[in-house]
Amino acid sequence: MRTLGYVGARSAAAEEWLDFGPRVFGFEAERAPDGAVRVRWCDRAYRLAMHPGEEDRLLYLGWDLGEEAALEEAAARAAGAGFAVEAGSARLAAERSVRRIVHFTDTFGLRHELFVGMAEEPGSYRGQRPSSRAVTGELGLGFVALRVPDLQRGLDFYRDVMGMRVSDAINLGAPNGEMWFLRCNRRHHSVALLEGGDTLRLEHLMIEAATLEEVEIAWDLARREMDAFVSPGRRLSDNMFLFRVSTPTGFHVCYGWGASQVDDEENWIPRYIDSSRGGGIVYSAAAVVAGPR
């Protein structure tokens, strides 16, 4: 994988993003021809697609492979691992605003869409505020945190099939257990896996603002109108300053600034952070993180 390109989810409250996204975060949002609400925070055609439906559910993740050869390699790796990889139709490619797409369903029932050539018009994103700019580009849209029923099975899938690497892990203490962070570029993580639950669920979507000012503005708006899950502060994993807020559609949004990146891939040593103990005690996780098989 090169970057996390887009996220697709379903909710009965999908249309609320037409107001929620622009008003709180300054994002652009519009209703697409297929009925979904498409939200963007950069020059890409969209980054989040909210489809109308009765049940709040994560439907798919879209992965940008960058070039055809990389797409072929990723599709072959998934097929070699026993997943049924299908070529996406021209209609699906048009709905996703990409040139080519293939897809398969993972071990938890989540659909992964591998694509190249997503529509992008440089300078087209305006946002609702001058400061509503996000850090995307070669780092992707941000990251998703997924609650999975089997943490080891999730780690095996994202490392061995998706080709991602473990950045760090954290013990959150009871009742939350462990969370593991996996990357596919210099962003500290594009996927975080949190153990627990009977089925896979989208816990939160993280978006990194380009300025601290934008985080301050969004927090001021968010705390007036909805229940904030976590107030602003620094996160142990990637040092991002962020807040976390509930959305009308069954998951949270983390909005932050200033995340550390993995700039030295060769010498990066994963850490095990025990935040269940006072101050957050950090261990080297080199001995417990197995490399891709």
NUSE-538339 format. One line per field, with one value per residue (C-alpha): residue number from 1; residue in one letter; x, y, z. Coordinates in nm, 2 decimals. Example, Ala and Ser with C-alpha at 12.3 -4.5 7.8 and 13.67 -1.06 7.14 Angstrom:
BEGIN
n = 1; 2
res = A; S
X = 1.23; 1.37
Y = -0.45; -0.11
Z = 0.78; 0.71
END
This chain:
BEGIN
n = 1; 2; 3; 4; 5; 6; 7; 8; 9; 10; 11; 12; 13; 14; 15; 16; 17; 18; 19; 20; 21; 22; 23; 24; 25; 26; 27; 28; 29; 30; 31; 32; 33; 34; 35; 36; 37; 38; 39; 40; 41; 42; 43; 44; 45; 46; 47; 48; 49; 50; 51; 52; 53; 54; 55; 56; 57; 58; 59; 60; 61; 62; 63; 64; 65; 66; 67; 68; 69; 70; 71; 72; 73; 74; 75; 76; 77; 78; 79; 80; 81; 82; 83; 84; 85; 86; 87; 88; 89; 90; 91; 92; 93; 94; 95; 96; 97; 98; 99; 100; 101; 102; 103; 104; 105; 106; 107; 108; 109; 110; 111; 112; 113; 114; 115; 116; 117; 118; 119; 120; 121; 122; 123; 124; 125; 126; 127; 128; 129; 130; 131; 132; 133; 134; 135; 136; 137; 138; 139; 140; 141; 142; 143; 144; 145; 146; 147; 148; 149; 150; 151; 152; 153; 154; 155; 156; 157; 158; 159; 160; 161; 162; 163; 164; 165; 166; 167; 168; 169; 170; 171; 172; 173; 174; 175; 176; 177; 178; 179; 180; 181; 182; 183; 184; 185; 186; 187; 188; 189; 190; 191; 192; 193; 194; 195; 196; 197; 198; 199; 200; 201; 202; 203; 204; 205; 206; 207; 208; 209; 210; 211; 212; 213; 214; 215; 216; 217; 218; 219; 220; 221; 222; 223; 224; 225; 226; 227; 228; 229; 230; 231; 232; 233; 234; 235; 236; 237; 238; 239; 240; 241; 242; 243; 244; 245; 246; 247; 248; 249; 250; 251; 252; 253; 254; 255; 256; 257; 258; 259; 260; 261; 262; 263; 264; 265; 266; 267; 268; 269; 270; 271; 272; 273; 274; 275; 276; 277; 278; 279; 280; 281; 282; 283; 284; 285; 286; 287; 288; 289; 290; 291; 292; 293
res = M; R; T; L; G; Y; V; G; A; R; S; A; A; A; E; E; W; L; D; F; G; P; R; V; F; G; F; E; A; E; R; A; P; D; G; A; V; R; V; R; W; C; D; R; A; Y; R; L; A; M; H; P; G; E; E; D; R; L; L; Y; L; G; W; D; L; G; E; E; A; A; L; E; E; A; A; A; R; A; A; G; A; G; F; A; V; E; A; G; S; A; R; L; A; A; E; R; S; V; R; R; I; V; H; F; T; D; T; F; G; L; R; H; E; L; F; V; G; M; A; E; E; P; G; S; Y; R; G; Q; R; P; S; S; R; A; V; T; G; E; L; G; L; G; F; V; A; L; R; V; P; D; L; Q; R; G; L; D; F; Y; R; D; V; M; G; M; R; V; S; D; A; I; N; L; G; A; P; N; G; E; M; W; F; L; R; C; N; R; R; H; H; S; V; A; L; L; E; G; G; D; T; L; R; L; E; H; L; M; I; E; A; A; T; L; E; E; V; E; I; A; W; D; L; A; R; R; E; M; D; A; F; V; S; P; G; R; R; L; S; D; N; M; F; L; F; R; V; S; T; P; T; G; F; H; V; C; Y; G; W; G; A; S; Q; V; D; D; E; E; N; W; I; P; R; Y; I; D; S; S; R; G; G; G; I; V; Y; S; A; A; A; V; V; A; G; P; R
X = 0.00; 0.12; -0.15; -0.50; -0.70; -1.06; -1.31; -1.66; -1.92; -2.29; -2.53; -2.89; -2.75; -2.52; -2.67; -2.58; -2.22; -2.35; -2.37; -2.14; -1.82; -1.83; -1.95; -1.72; -1.41; -1.45; -1.45; -1.63; -1.92; -2.16; -2.42; -2.29; -2.50; -2.51; -2.67; -2.37; -2.24; -1.88; -1.65; -1.31; -1.03; -0.78; -0.77; -0.87; -1.23; -1.32; -1.18; -1.49; -1.81; -2.11; -2.37; -2.73; -2.85; -3.02; -2.71; -2.39; -2.11; -1.77; -1.82; -1.48; -1.13; -0.97; -0.59; -0.39; -0.12; 0.01; 0.10; -0.03; 0.27; 0.22; -0.16; -0.08; 0.16; -0.07; -0.36; -0.14; -0.03; -0.39; -0.49; -0.19; -0.31; -0.64; -0.86; -1.09; -0.97; -1.22; -1.17; -1.39; -1.63; -1.61; -1.92; -1.75; -1.44; -1.65; -1.84; -1.50; -1.35; -1.05; -0.90; -0.88; -0.99; -0.98; -1.13; -1.15; -1.31; -1.08; -1.09; -1.33; -1.57; -1.43; -1.40; -1.06; -1.05; -0.71; -0.69; -0.48; -0.56; -0.80; -0.93; -0.74; -0.74; -0.45; -0.57; -0.94; -1.00; -1.12; -1.28; -1.51; -1.23; -0.89; -0.72; -0.91; -0.62; -0.51; -0.18; -0.25; -0.05; 0.20; 0.08; -0.28; -0.60; -0.50; -0.57; -0.85; -0.87; -1.05; -1.18; -1.13; -1.25; -0.91; -0.60; -0.35; -0.55; -0.57; -0.20; -0.13; -0.36; -0.23; 0.14; 0.14; -0.13; -0.13; 0.24; 0.22; 0.48; 0.43; 0.53; 0.44; 0.19; 0.02; -0.14; -0.44; -0.54; -0.87; -1.12; -0.96; -0.66; -0.39; -0.38; -0.13; -0.02; 0.07; 0.21; 0.26; 0.44; 0.61; 0.29; 0.33; 0.02; -0.25; -0.43; -0.46; -0.60; -0.78; -0.87; -1.22; -1.58; -1.77; -1.73; -1.51; -1.60; -1.47; -1.37; -1.24; -1.11; -0.81; -0.74; -0.43; -0.47; -0.20; -0.20; -0.25; -0.49; -0.73; -0.74; -0.82; -1.10; -1.25; -1.23; -1.41; -1.69; -1.71; -1.73; -2.02; -2.24; -2.16; -2.01; -1.63; -1.48; -1.13; -1.02; -0.71; -0.38; -0.06; -0.09; 0.18; 0.21; 0.29; 0.31; 0.01; -0.18; -0.55; -0.90; -1.15; -1.52; -1.83; -2.00; -2.37; -2.27; -2.14; -1.77; -1.54; -1.32; -0.97; -0.86; -0.50; -0.17; 0.20; 0.24; 0.58; 0.67; 0.88; 1.16; 1.43; 1.27; 1.59; 1.65; 1.30; 1.25; 0.88; 0.80; 0.56; 0.40; 0.23; -0.01; -0.19; 0.09; 0.16; 0.32; 0.31; 0.62; 0.79; 0.96; 1.14; 0.90; 1.17; 1.15; 0.77; 0.70; 0.74; 0.83; 0.62; 0.64
Y = 0.00; 0.36; 0.56; 0.53; 0.71; 0.71; 0.56; 0.45; 0.41; 0.37; 0.55; 0.66; 1.00; 1.02; 1.35; 1.52; 1.54; 1.80; 2.03; 1.87; 1.85; 2.21; 2.37; 2.20; 2.13; 2.36; 2.07; 2.06; 1.82; 1.74; 1.48; 1.25; 1.10; 0.76; 0.92; 0.92; 1.24; 1.29; 1.49; 1.62; 1.81; 1.84; 1.86; 1.49; 1.43; 1.32; 1.14; 1.02; 0.88; 0.84; 0.62; 0.62; 0.31; 0.18; 0.05; 0.24; 0.04; 0.07; -0.05; -0.02; 0.12; 0.26; 0.21; 0.42; 0.21; 0.49; 0.30; 0.00; -0.23; -0.18; -0.25; -0.57; -0.68; -0.60; -0.78; -1.09; -1.09; -1.09; -1.36; -1.57; -1.54; -1.69; -1.39; -1.36; -1.05; -0.91; -0.64; -0.34; -0.23; 0.09; 0.21; 0.14; 0.32; 0.62; 0.62; 0.62; 0.88; 0.65; 0.52; 0.16; -0.05; -0.40; -0.53; -0.81; -0.88; -0.95; -1.19; -0.97; -0.91; -0.56; -0.47; -0.33; -0.14; -0.11; 0.17; 0.40; 0.74; 0.91; 1.25; 1.54; 1.91; 2.11; 2.42; 2.33; 2.28; 2.60; 2.48; 2.69; 2.87; 3.00; 2.77; 2.45; 2.27; 1.92; 1.72; 1.46; 1.41; 1.13; 1.05; 0.98; 1.11; 1.04; 0.71; 0.48; 0.30; -0.03; -0.24; -0.61; -0.93; -1.10; -0.87; -1.13; -1.22; -0.84; -0.80; -1.10; -0.96; -0.60; -0.71; -1.02; -0.94; -0.56; -0.53; -0.28; -0.24; -0.20; 0.14; 0.10; -0.07; 0.06; -0.10; 0.11; -0.08; -0.24; -0.26; -0.14; -0.37; -0.32; -0.10; -0.16; 0.10; 0.01; 0.23; 0.22; 0.55; 0.81; 0.87; 0.70; 0.49; 0.46; 0.18; 0.13; -0.20; -0.21; -0.55; -0.64; -0.67; -0.93; -0.77; -0.52; -0.16; 0.18; 0.35; 0.67; 0.85; 1.08; 1.39; 1.60; 1.98; 2.18; 2.44; 2.44; 2.73; 2.52; 2.26; 2.53; 2.67; 2.33; 2.24; 2.56; 2.48; 2.11; 2.15; 2.39; 2.15; 1.79; 1.55; 1.56; 1.22; 1.34; 1.71; 1.84; 1.69; 1.52; 1.15; 0.91; 0.72; 0.99; 1.30; 1.46; 1.73; 1.65; 1.62; 1.35; 1.41; 1.20; 1.23; 1.17; 0.86; 0.61; 0.68; 0.95; 1.20; 1.28; 1.62; 1.71; 1.88; 1.82; 1.44; 1.29; 1.09; 0.78; 0.96; 0.69; 0.37; 0.16; 0.25; 0.27; 0.05; -0.02; 0.07; -0.09; 0.19; 0.08; 0.37; 0.16; 0.25; 0.60; 0.83; 0.58; 0.35; 0.28; -0.05; -0.15; -0.38; -0.51; -0.85; -0.88; -0.74; -1.01; -0.90; -0.99; -1.36
Z = 0.00; -0.06; 0.12; 0.26; -0.01; 0.11; 0.36; 0.29; 0.57; 0.61; 0.85; 0.88; 0.97; 0.66; 0.54; 0.86; 0.73; 0.48; 0.78; 1.04; 0.82; 0.70; 1.02; 1.27; 1.06; 0.77; 0.52; 0.19; 0.16; -0.12; -0.22; -0.49; -0.78; -0.60; -0.29; -0.07; 0.10; -0.01; 0.22; 0.14; 0.32; 0.03; -0.35; -0.40; -0.52; -0.17; 0.13; 0.32; 0.16; 0.39; 0.24; 0.36; 0.54; 0.86; 1.04; 1.13; 0.96; 0.80; 0.44; 0.27; 0.28; -0.04; -0.08; -0.33; -0.50; -0.71; -1.02; -1.21; -1.13; -0.76; -0.80; -0.98; -0.71; -0.42; -0.59; -0.65; -0.29; -0.17; -0.41; -0.31; 0.05; -0.05; -0.09; -0.39; -0.58; -0.83; -1.10; -1.04; -1.31; -1.50; -1.31; -0.98; -1.09; -1.19; -0.86; -0.67; -0.91; -0.99; -1.31; -1.21; -0.91; -0.78; -0.45; -0.21; 0.14; 0.43; 0.72; 0.92; 0.63; 0.54; 0.18; 0.06; -0.27; -0.43; -0.69; -0.90; -1.05; -0.81; -0.95; -0.81; -0.91; -0.76; -0.58; -0.60; -0.23; -0.06; 0.26; 0.48; 0.66; 0.54; 0.79; 0.71; 0.54; 0.61; 0.59; 0.32; -0.01; 0.02; 0.37; 0.27; 0.43; 0.79; 0.96; 1.08; 1.42; 1.39; 1.67; 1.58; 1.74; 1.70; 1.73; 1.62; 1.31; 1.23; 1.27; 1.05; 0.78; 0.77; 0.79; 0.57; 0.31; 0.31; 0.35; 0.64; 0.92; 1.29; 1.43; 1.80; 2.03; 2.35; 2.65; 2.73; 3.04; 3.13; 2.97; 2.64; 2.61; 2.35; 2.04; 1.76; 1.50; 1.14; 0.87; 0.49; 0.45; 0.67; 0.86; 1.20; 1.12; 0.87; 1.06; 1.43; 1.56; 1.90; 2.04; 2.16; 2.03; 1.83; 1.49; 1.32; 1.39; 1.29; 1.62; 1.48; 1.18; 1.23; 1.02; 1.07; 1.03; 0.87; 1.16; 1.53; 1.48; 1.29; 1.57; 1.82; 1.61; 1.55; 1.92; 2.01; 1.78; 1.87; 2.24; 2.22; 2.03; 2.10; 2.35; 2.33; 2.40; 2.47; 2.52; 2.35; 2.45; 2.32; 2.23; 2.34; 2.01; 1.75; 1.97; 1.79; 1.97; 1.91; 2.04; 1.98; 1.92; 1.85; 1.51; 1.42; 1.23; 1.48; 1.49; 1.63; 1.46; 1.59; 1.47; 1.55; 1.45; 1.47; 1.44; 1.44; 1.13; 1.06; 0.87; 0.93; 0.82; 0.85; 1.21; 1.34; 1.65; 1.75; 2.11; 2.36; 2.56; 2.88; 2.95; 3.21; 3.45; 3.58; 3.32; 3.03; 3.06; 2.73; 2.64; 2.32; 2.13; 1.90; 2.06; 2.04; 1.70; 1.44; 1.09; 0.78; 0.70
END
